[in-house]
Amino acid sequence: MSRLADVSRRTYGQFCGLAHALDVVGERWTLLIVRELASGPKRYTELADALAGIGTSLLATRMRQLESDGVVQRRLALDQPGSTVVYELSSAGRELASAIVPLAVWGARHQMSDADACEETFRAEWLLSYLAADIRRDGPHDLDAVYEFHIDDSVAHLRLHDGAVTVIPGPPPTPGDVTVRASAPTVAAIVGRNIALSDAVADGRLETSGDPTAIAALVTVIERHLAR
């Protein structure tokens, strides 16, 4: 691979899968770029907007590294004006995106007790990216539905169609089949398994409305995820 020629990169120099993985993803911001692309292809400016604080120079460096390592690829989005270049995960990148879901769950479970949702940035699509990975693996592939998530002031929707799962920031163009409402701390507590999904629904901290079949399918996927 071309990264072998990058003598400026520090490596652990250990014949170990974890060490070699960290050679690729251990740098600051790298896994958050993977998280952003897990929800679908994005333009460079969209990545910069979602990762406020990274700086354009560092983002450019990280993107070059991820392309060189075969995690990210670029292509022309012919469905956008001017054939815009977008970045997306390769097959290896999608595998990595699935691998970081347990790390995100661990962080929500053990490292967020003092986190302040009012002081930190939150985007609903971050949650949906993790949920989409579970649906792709375990979800009902014959279900066509749109799930609209309102988490505090952030909105995103999850679209299931012909076995494909798409995460899109913002509300859908037409009302979704299911609407989910919760606060960011409630979502973090559920993801971290610090409160049960059923308890959050029972006491009104998480509300769902819409098609009962689609709601039941979503609950099943979440409960399978939490049972792991």
Residue pairs with C-beta under 8 A, 6 or more apart in sequence:
1 68
1 69
1 70
2 68
3 9
3 24
3 65
3 68
3 69
6 65
6 68
9 23
9 65
11 19
11 23
12 19
12 20
12 22
12 23
13 19
14 20
24 30
24 65
24 66
24 69
24 71
25 31
25 34
25 71
25 96
27 62
27 65
29 51
29 54
29 58
29 59
29 62
30 62
30 65
30 66
31 100
31 103
32 51
33 47
33 51
33 59
33 62
33 63
33 66
33 72
34 66
34 71
34 89
34 93
34 96
34 97
34 100
35 97
35 100
35 104
35 126
35 129
36 42
36 47
36 50
36 51
37 47
37 72
37 87
37 88
37 89
37 93
37 97
38 89
38 94
38 97
38 129
38 130
38 132
38 133
38 167
39 125
39 128
39 129
39 132
39 167
39 168
39 169
40 88
40 166
40 167
40 168
41 75
41 77
41 86
41 87
41 88
42 50
42 86
42 87
42 88
43 77
43 84
43 85
43 86
43 87
44 59
44 63
44 85
44 87
47 59
47 63
47 87
48 54
48 56
48 59
50 123
51 59
52 121
54 62
63 72
63 87
66 72
66 93
67 73
67 74
70 90
70 92
70 93
71 89
71 90
71 92
71 93
71 96
72 87
72 88
72 89
72 90
72 93
73 87
73 88
73 89
73 90
73 93
74 85
74 86
74 87
74 88
75 85
75 86
75 88
76 83
76 84
76 85
76 86
77 83
77 84
77 85
77 86
80 86
89 96
89 97
97 129
97 133
98 133
98 137
101 130
101 133
101 134
102 228
104 130
104 191
105 130
105 191
105 192
105 193
107 192
108 188
108 189
108 191
108 192
109 191
109 192
109 193
109 194
110 192
112 188
112 192
115 188
117 152
117 183
117 184
117 185
117 188
122 151
122 152
122 154
122 184
123 154
123 156
123 169
124 149
124 150
124 151
124 154
124 155
124 156
124 169
125 154
125 156
125 167
125 168
125 169
127 149
127 151
127 156
127 187
127 191
128 149
128 156
128 157
128 158
128 167
129 167
130 191
131 158
131 221
131 222
131 225
132 158
132 165
132 166
132 167
134 221
134 222
134 224
134 225
135 158
135 160
135 165
135 221
136 165
138 221
138 224
138 225
139 160
139 165
139 217
139 221
140 160
140 217
141 163
142 163
143 160
143 213
143 214
143 217
144 160
144 161
144 162
145 159
145 160
145 176
145 177
145 178
145 211
145 214
145 217
146 157
146 158
146 159
146 160
146 172
146 176
146 177
146 178
147 157
147 158
147 159
147 160
147 176
147 177
147 178
147 179
147 180
147 214
147 218
148 155
148 157
148 171
148 172
148 175
148 176
148 178
148 179
148 180
149 155
149 156
149 157
149 158
149 179
149 180
149 181
150 179
150 180
150 181
150 182
151 181
151 182
151 183
151 184
151 187
152 183
152 184
154 184
155 169
155 170
155 171
156 167
156 168
156 169
156 170
157 167
157 168
157 170
157 171
157 172
157 176
158 165
158 166
158 167
158 168
159 165
159 166
159 167
159 168
159 172
176 210
177 210
177 211
177 214
178 208
178 209
178 210
178 211
178 214
178 215
178 218
179 208
179 209
179 210
180 206
180 207
180 208
180 218
181 206
181 207
181 208
182 190
182 200
182 205
182 206
182 207
183 205
186 195
186 200
186 205
186 206
187 206
189 195
189 200
190 196
190 197
190 200
190 206
190 222
190 226
193 226
195 205
196 226
197 206
197 219
197 222
197 223
197 226
200 206
201 207
201 208
208 215
208 218
